[in-house]
Amino acid sequence: MESRATRVEEFEMTANASTLRRKGTSLLNGESSSQMRGEEGVHESKASPTWSSLSGDENRVSVPTEILRYEEDLEGQSRPASLTREEYHVPSPSESPFHEEFQHDFSRFADPHSLNLIHRRLEERRGINRQGGRSSSTCIFPFPHGFDKINPSTYQPELVSIGPYHRGKDHVLEFEERKWFFLGKVLSRSRTDLSKYLGALKLNEKSTRDCYSETVPMTSHDFVEMMLLDSCFVLELLRNLNHSEDMIDEDDPIFTRPWLIPILIRDLLKCENQLPYFLLNLVFNLSGGNGDIKQNPDPLPILALKIL
């Protein structure tokens, strides 16, 4: 025998189903929620929110009828017009107290000595920029000190020093003497006299020094000699790597020992082991480029890209 609680639950479920069917029919017929509440004898203020389907479509999302009624009430009310600047009483920039503070003549409080010093420094910086000084042309930097625990071979040369940062260090001294061989090779095949090389490099000494972020403590002669030796070595290495082996000199200190070539190429790629590009291009053009090997010689960037 069914218990009384079970019969009560079945009755409530039947009543609720009947009420839902009646409400659904009323919604499809266009009746409002207030009419449905009146039929049921429920006071409107105490009625629980009902759900209404938009356009009566079962596939649409249903929303509470109370929300629909609230939106209908809002549509019937007139919205306030936007206020003007005067009605909001927003002061103009010239009326702002902060603006008034800067109407005072602060220049009379400036120290004349400090003013002259700062003007002088500004003029010095403008002069440096106009002459292509360090502030705009610096492009070669030492490896950051914060990374000094990294294996030094990742940023220091292993065989050959290019530029001033590692010149004269013990582990690259052996190869310094070999650079003179490559200078002789350039001069022997070039139609340009040594004096023209030295004159061109001397003329560009300051621009070359300014490319290095660190001050280079070298005399003018040593610096120009370094530029000449290093640039000739780099250009001869690139040049020889781009032609056949039958043109290699038997006394060549590199190509007679080909296992050195990968190490030398790595050294040319290290950030502390660099020459400015304009300097290499200058010496490349003075030496006649690659014209003695090819009828249509490659420019320096193409020559370098083929190797590096």
C-alpha positions as CSV (number, residue, x, y, z in Angstrom):
1,M,0.0,0.0,0.0
2,E,1.3,3.4,-0.9
3,S,2.0,5.8,1.9
4,R,0.3,9.1,2.3
5,A,3.6,11.0,1.6
6,T,3.9,9.2,-1.8
7,R,0.3,10.1,-2.8
8,V,0.9,13.8,-1.8
9,E,4.1,13.9,-3.9
10,E,2.2,12.5,-6.9
11,F,-0.6,15.0,-6.5
12,E,1.8,17.9,-6.3
13,M,3.7,16.7,-9.4
14,T,0.4,16.4,-11.3
15,A,-0.7,19.9,-10.2
16,N,2.6,21.4,-11.2
17,A,2.5,19.8,-14.6
18,S,-1.0,21.1,-15.1
19,T,0.0,24.6,-14.1
20,L,3.0,24.5,-16.4
21,R,0.8,23.4,-19.3
22,R,-1.7,26.2,-18.6
23,K,1.1,28.8,-18.4
24,G,2.7,27.6,-21.7
25,T,-0.7,27.8,-23.5
26,S,-1.3,31.3,-22.1
27,L,2.2,32.5,-23.2
28,L,1.6,31.1,-26.7
29,N,-1.8,33.0,-26.8
30,G,0.0,36.3,-25.9
31,E,-1.4,36.6,-22.4
32,S,0.7,38.7,-19.9
33,S,2.2,37.4,-16.7
34,S,-0.2,39.6,-14.6
35,Q,-3.2,38.0,-16.3
36,M,-1.9,34.5,-15.5
37,R,-1.3,35.5,-11.9
38,G,-4.9,36.9,-11.6
39,E,-6.3,33.6,-12.9
40,E,-4.4,31.8,-10.2
41,G,-5.5,34.1,-7.4
42,V,-2.0,35.0,-6.4
43,H,-1.1,38.6,-5.5
44,E,1.3,40.2,-8.0
45,S,3.8,41.4,-5.3
46,K,4.1,37.9,-3.8
47,A,4.2,35.9,-7.0
48,S,7.3,33.9,-7.7
49,P,9.2,34.8,-10.9
50,T,8.1,32.9,-13.9
51,W,10.0,32.1,-17.0
52,S,9.0,33.3,-20.5
53,S,10.4,32.1,-23.8
54,L,11.3,34.8,-26.4
55,S,8.8,34.7,-29.2
56,G,7.4,31.4,-27.9
57,D,10.2,29.4,-29.5
58,E,11.2,26.4,-27.5
59,N,14.7,26.5,-28.9
60,R,15.3,30.1,-27.7
61,V,16.8,30.9,-24.3
62,S,14.1,31.6,-21.7
63,V,14.2,34.6,-19.4
64,P,12.3,35.5,-16.2
65,T,9.1,37.2,-16.9
66,E,9.9,39.8,-14.2
67,I,12.9,40.9,-16.2
68,L,10.8,41.4,-19.3
69,R,8.3,43.5,-17.3
70,Y,11.2,45.6,-15.8
71,E,12.6,46.3,-19.3
72,E,9.1,47.3,-20.5
73,D,8.8,49.8,-17.7
74,L,12.2,51.3,-18.5
75,E,11.2,51.8,-22.1
76,G,8.2,53.8,-21.0
77,Q,10.3,56.3,-19.0
78,S,12.1,59.2,-20.5
79,R,15.8,59.2,-20.2
80,P,17.6,62.2,-18.9
81,A,19.4,64.3,-21.5
82,S,23.2,64.5,-21.5
83,L,24.5,67.4,-19.4
84,T,26.7,70.1,-20.9
85,R,30.1,71.1,-19.6
86,E,28.6,74.2,-17.9
87,E,26.0,72.1,-16.1
88,Y,28.7,69.7,-14.8
89,H,30.7,72.8,-13.7
90,V,34.0,71.3,-15.1
91,P,36.7,74.0,-15.0
92,S,38.7,74.7,-18.2
93,P,42.5,74.0,-18.1
94,S,43.2,77.7,-17.6
95,E,41.0,77.9,-14.5
96,S,42.7,74.9,-12.9
97,P,44.6,75.6,-9.7
98,F,47.4,73.4,-10.9
99,H,47.7,75.6,-14.1
100,E,47.8,78.7,-12.0
101,E,50.8,77.4,-10.0
102,F,52.8,77.2,-13.2
103,Q,52.0,80.8,-14.2
104,H,54.8,81.9,-11.8
105,D,58.2,82.8,-13.2
106,F,60.3,80.0,-11.8
107,S,63.3,81.0,-14.0
108,R,64.3,83.8,-11.6
109,F,65.2,81.1,-9.0
110,A,67.6,79.1,-11.3
111,D,71.2,79.1,-10.5
112,P,73.1,80.9,-13.3
113,H,76.2,78.7,-12.9
114,S,74.1,75.5,-13.1
115,L,72.3,76.9,-16.1
116,N,75.5,77.6,-18.0
117,L,77.0,74.2,-17.2
118,I,73.9,72.3,-18.5
119,H,73.8,74.5,-21.6
120,R,77.4,73.7,-22.3
121,R,76.9,70.0,-21.9
122,L,73.9,70.1,-24.3
123,E,76.0,71.8,-26.9
124,E,78.8,69.3,-26.5
125,R,76.4,66.4,-27.0
126,R,74.9,68.1,-30.1
127,G,78.4,68.4,-31.5
128,I,79.2,64.8,-30.9
129,N,76.0,63.7,-32.7
130,R,76.7,66.0,-35.6
131,Q,80.2,64.5,-36.0
132,G,79.0,60.9,-35.8
133,G,80.3,60.4,-32.3
134,R,80.0,57.5,-29.8
135,S,76.4,58.3,-28.8
136,S,75.2,57.3,-32.3
137,S,77.8,55.1,-33.8
138,T,78.8,52.7,-31.0
139,C,78.2,49.2,-32.2
140,I,80.8,46.9,-30.6
141,F,80.5,46.1,-26.9
142,P,82.3,43.7,-24.5
143,F,80.4,40.8,-23.2
144,P,78.3,41.8,-20.1
145,H,80.1,41.3,-16.8
146,G,77.0,39.6,-15.4
147,F,77.7,36.6,-17.6
148,D,81.3,36.1,-16.6
149,K,80.6,32.6,-15.2
150,I,79.8,31.4,-18.7
151,N,82.5,29.4,-20.4
152,P,84.9,32.2,-21.7
153,S,85.3,30.4,-25.0
154,T,81.7,31.3,-25.9
155,Y,82.6,35.0,-26.2
156,Q,86.5,35.2,-26.3
157,P,88.6,34.2,-29.3
158,E,90.4,30.9,-29.3
159,L,93.0,31.5,-32.0
160,V,92.9,35.0,-33.4
161,S,92.2,38.4,-31.9
162,I,90.2,40.9,-34.1
163,G,89.9,44.4,-32.8
164,P,91.3,45.9,-29.6
165,Y,89.5,44.0,-26.8
166,H,91.7,40.8,-26.8
167,R,94.8,42.1,-28.6
168,G,98.1,41.2,-26.9
169,K,96.6,38.4,-24.7
170,D,98.8,35.3,-24.4
171,H,96.5,32.7,-26.0
172,V,96.3,34.8,-29.3
173,L,99.9,36.0,-29.6
174,E,101.0,33.2,-31.8
175,F,98.6,34.2,-34.5
176,E,99.5,37.9,-34.4
177,E,102.7,37.2,-36.4
178,R,100.8,35.3,-39.1
179,K,98.7,38.3,-39.9
180,W,101.7,39.9,-41.6
181,F,101.6,37.1,-44.2
182,F,98.1,38.1,-45.2
183,L,99.0,41.9,-45.3
184,G,101.8,40.9,-47.7
185,K,99.3,38.9,-49.8
186,V,96.9,41.9,-50.1
187,L,99.7,44.3,-51.1
188,S,101.1,41.9,-53.7
189,R,97.9,41.6,-55.6
190,S,96.6,45.1,-55.0
191,R,97.3,48.1,-57.2
192,T,97.0,50.3,-54.2
193,D,100.1,51.5,-52.4
194,L,100.6,50.9,-48.7
195,S,100.6,54.7,-48.1
196,K,97.0,54.9,-49.4
197,Y,95.9,52.2,-47.0
198,L,97.5,54.0,-44.0
199,G,96.2,57.4,-45.0
200,A,92.6,56.1,-45.4
201,L,92.8,54.3,-42.0
202,K,94.3,57.3,-40.3
203,L,91.5,59.5,-41.7
204,N,88.9,57.1,-40.2
205,E,90.7,56.4,-36.9
206,K,88.4,58.5,-34.7
207,S,85.2,57.0,-36.3
208,T,86.7,53.5,-35.8
209,R,87.5,54.2,-32.1
210,D,84.0,55.6,-31.6
211,C,82.5,52.3,-32.7
212,Y,83.9,50.6,-29.5
213,S,82.0,51.2,-26.3
214,E,85.2,50.9,-24.2
215,T,88.1,53.4,-24.5
216,V,90.9,51.9,-26.5
217,P,94.2,52.7,-24.7
218,M,96.4,52.5,-27.9
219,T,98.6,55.0,-29.6
220,S,97.5,56.2,-33.0
221,H,100.2,54.2,-34.8
222,D,99.3,51.0,-32.9
223,F,95.7,51.5,-33.6
224,V,96.1,52.1,-37.3
225,E,98.4,49.1,-37.6
226,M,95.9,46.9,-35.8
227,M,93.1,48.0,-38.2
228,L,95.3,47.3,-41.2
229,L,96.5,43.9,-40.1
230,D,93.1,42.7,-38.8
231,S,91.1,43.9,-41.8
232,C,93.5,42.3,-44.3
233,F,93.4,39.0,-42.4
234,V,89.6,38.9,-42.4
235,L,89.3,39.8,-46.0
236,E,92.0,37.3,-47.2
237,L,90.3,34.6,-45.1
238,L,86.9,35.3,-46.8
239,R,88.5,35.6,-50.2
240,N,90.5,32.3,-50.0
241,L,87.5,30.4,-48.7
242,N,85.6,31.4,-51.8
243,H,87.9,30.1,-54.5
244,S,89.3,26.7,-55.5
245,E,92.1,25.0,-53.6
246,D,94.5,25.2,-56.6
247,M,95.0,28.9,-55.9
248,I,96.2,28.4,-52.3
249,D,99.7,29.5,-51.5
250,E,101.9,26.7,-50.2
251,D,103.1,28.9,-47.4
252,D,99.6,29.9,-46.3
253,P,99.5,29.4,-42.4
254,I,95.8,28.6,-42.5
255,F,94.9,26.6,-45.6
256,T,97.8,24.3,-45.2
257,R,96.1,23.3,-41.9
258,P,92.4,23.2,-42.7
259,W,91.4,22.0,-39.3
260,L,91.9,25.6,-38.1
261,I,89.3,27.0,-40.4
262,P,86.2,26.2,-38.3
263,I,87.8,27.6,-35.2
264,L,88.8,30.8,-37.0
265,I,85.2,31.2,-38.4
266,R,83.9,30.9,-34.8
267,D,86.3,33.5,-33.7
268,L,85.0,35.9,-36.3
269,L,81.5,35.6,-35.0
270,K,82.2,36.4,-31.4
271,C,80.9,39.7,-30.1
272,E,84.1,41.0,-28.6
273,N,86.1,40.1,-31.7
274,Q,84.8,42.5,-34.3
275,L,85.8,45.3,-36.7
276,P,83.4,48.0,-37.9
277,Y,81.8,47.0,-41.2
278,F,82.6,50.3,-42.9
279,L,86.3,49.7,-42.1
280,L,86.3,46.3,-43.8
281,N,84.5,47.6,-46.8
282,L,87.0,50.5,-47.1
283,V,90.0,48.1,-47.2
284,F,88.1,45.7,-49.4
285,N,87.5,48.4,-52.0
286,L,91.1,49.7,-51.8
287,S,92.4,46.2,-52.4
288,G,90.3,45.7,-55.6
289,G,87.9,43.3,-53.9
290,N,87.7,39.9,-55.5
291,G,88.3,41.1,-59.1
292,D,91.4,39.0,-59.7
293,I,89.5,35.8,-59.1
294,K,86.1,36.5,-60.7
295,Q,85.1,38.5,-63.7
296,N,82.0,39.7,-61.8
297,P,83.3,39.7,-58.2
298,D,80.9,39.4,-55.3
299,P,80.4,42.4,-53.0
300,L,81.7,42.0,-49.4
301,P,78.3,41.2,-47.8
302,I,77.8,38.3,-50.3
303,L,81.3,37.1,-49.8
304,A,80.8,37.0,-46.0
305,L,77.4,35.3,-46.2
306,K,78.7,32.5,-48.3
307,I,81.1,31.6,-45.5
308,L,79.4,32.7,-42.3
